[in-house]
Amino acid sequence: MNPAVRATLALLFWVSACAPSDLPSPPQVGDQAPEFQATSLDGTRTVALADYAGQTTLVNLWATWCAPCRFETPYLQAVYEENQDRGLMIVGVSVDSPSALDQVNDFLEEMGVTYDILLDPGMVSTDSFMPQGYPTSYLIDGEGVIRFARIGPIPEGDAEFLEALEQTLGG
């Protein structure tokens, strides 16, 4: 066989073996939510996603350095305030470095966040959810099934999100 043809075939085989379809993909709507653990904001306990079993939970992966996260956070806080009595839990998972705890606390104070915040400097949530950017959000029903997924911010009044939220909360 011609060496140029052989090299071309070898290259094509190698490229196809490394195709993105062979890589794991983030969880999708309808999938069971992956398990992960992170640390409470005060650092005193480990919290698992399983701790929220039976509750509608929005998991939001974010960071203080993320401009779209800053855009989205006030809306998530408003959604939480409007729906916490209906059973909505929001779990914000900060992937900031351990040295950024002061920035995380300043961010939360500035934004008036009252929903649960976990710290994940080891990025275990990244291993579980495989976000392709920040923020990334997953709405999970009481059975642990993902009902909504978004890479990027959820803008105020987002119809797809609000419909999934209503259906998941049983409204």
C-alpha positions in Angstrom: 0.0 0.0 0.0 1.2 3.5 -0.8 2.8 5.1 2.3 0.7 8.3 1.8 -2.5 6.3 1.7 -1.4 4.3 4.7 -0.7 7.4 6.7 -4.0 9.0 5.7 -5.9 5.9 6.7 -4.1 5.8 10.0 -4.8 9.4 10.7 -8.5 8.9 9.9 -8.7 5.9 12.2 -7.0 7.8 15.0 -9.3 10.9 14.6 -12.4 8.7 14.5 -11.2 6.9 17.7 -11.0 10.2 19.4 -14.3 11.6 18.2 -16.4 13.6 20.7 -19.1 11.0 20.5 -16.8 8.7 22.4 -16.5 11.1 25.3 -19.0 11.1 28.2 -21.6 13.7 27.9 -23.4 15.8 30.5 -26.6 14.5 31.9 -29.7 15.3 29.9 -33.3 15.9 30.6 -34.9 12.6 31.6 -31.7 11.2 33.0 -31.2 10.4 36.7 -29.2 13.2 38.3 -25.7 12.2 39.2 -24.7 12.0 42.8 -22.0 14.4 44.2 -20.9 15.8 47.5 -19.7 19.3 48.4 -19.0 21.2 51.6 -21.4 23.5 53.4 -20.5 27.2 53.2 -19.3 27.3 56.8 -17.1 24.2 56.1 -18.7 22.2 59.0 -20.4 19.4 57.0 -20.4 17.5 53.8 -23.7 17.7 51.8 -24.8 15.3 49.2 -27.4 15.7 46.4 -29.1 12.7 48.1 -29.8 15.0 51.1 -32.4 16.8 48.9 -34.1 13.5 47.8 -37.9 13.9 47.6 -37.7 17.7 46.9 -37.7 19.7 43.7 -34.1 21.0 43.5 -32.4 23.4 41.2 -28.6 22.7 41.2 -26.8 25.8 39.9 -23.0 25.5 39.3 -21.4 28.9 39.4 -18.4 31.0 40.3 -17.7 34.5 41.5 -15.6 35.3 38.5 -18.4 34.3 36.1 -20.2 37.4 34.6 -23.2 35.4 33.4 -23.5 34.0 37.0 -23.8 37.6 38.3 -26.5 38.3 35.8 -28.5 35.2 36.7 -28.2 35.1 40.5 -30.8 37.8 41.4 -33.4 36.0 39.2 -32.6 32.7 40.9 -33.1 34.4 44.3 -36.4 35.8 43.2 -37.5 32.3 41.9 -36.5 30.8 45.2 -38.4 33.4 47.3 -41.5 32.9 45.1 -41.4 29.1 45.2 -39.8 27.9 48.4 -43.2 27.5 50.1 -44.1 25.2 47.2 -41.1 23.0 48.0 -38.4 24.4 45.7 -34.9 24.1 46.9 -32.0 25.8 45.2 -28.5 24.6 45.7 -25.8 26.9 44.4 -22.5 25.1 44.0 -19.5 27.4 43.9 -16.5 26.0 42.0 -14.3 28.9 43.3 -10.9 28.0 44.8 -10.7 27.6 48.5 -8.8 30.9 48.7 -11.8 32.7 47.3 -14.1 32.1 50.3 -14.2 35.9 51.1 -15.2 36.6 47.5 -17.9 33.9 47.7 -19.3 35.4 50.9 -19.1 39.0 49.5 -20.9 37.8 46.3 -23.7 36.1 48.3 -24.1 39.2 50.5 -24.2 41.6 47.5 -26.8 39.4 45.7 -28.9 38.8 48.8 -28.7 35.0 48.4 -30.7 33.0 50.9 -30.8 29.6 49.2 -28.3 26.8 50.1 -24.7 27.4 48.9 -22.1 24.6 48.8 -18.4 24.9 48.1 -16.8 22.5 45.6 -13.2 23.6 45.2 -12.3 20.0 44.3 -14.8 20.3 41.4 -16.5 17.0 42.2 -19.7 18.5 40.8 -17.8 19.1 37.6 -16.9 15.4 37.4 -20.6 14.5 38.0 -22.4 17.1 35.8 -19.6 17.8 33.3 -20.6 21.5 32.7 -19.5 22.9 29.4 -19.6 26.4 30.9 -20.8 28.4 33.8 -23.4 28.9 35.0 -25.0 25.4 34.5 -28.3 24.5 36.0 -30.3 21.3 36.5 -33.9 21.2 37.8 -34.3 17.8 39.5 -37.6 16.4 40.6 -38.3 14.5 43.9 -37.4 11.2 42.2 -34.0 12.5 41.2 -34.8 12.9 37.5 -33.6 15.9 35.6 -36.5 17.9 34.2 -34.6 20.9 32.9 -31.0 21.6 32.0 -29.3 24.8 30.9 -25.7 25.7 30.1 -25.5 29.4 30.5 -27.7 31.8 32.5 -31.4 31.4 33.0 -32.8 34.8 32.0 -35.7 36.3 33.9 -39.0 35.0 32.6 -37.5 32.2 30.6 -40.5 30.3 29.4 -38.8 26.9 29.1 -37.5 27.1 32.6 -40.8 28.4 34.1 -42.8 25.6 32.4 -40.5 22.9 33.7 -40.6 24.4 37.1 -44.4 24.5 37.2 -44.6 20.9 36.0 -42.0 19.7 38.4 -43.6 21.5 41.4 -47.0 20.1 40.4 -48.6 23.4 39.5 
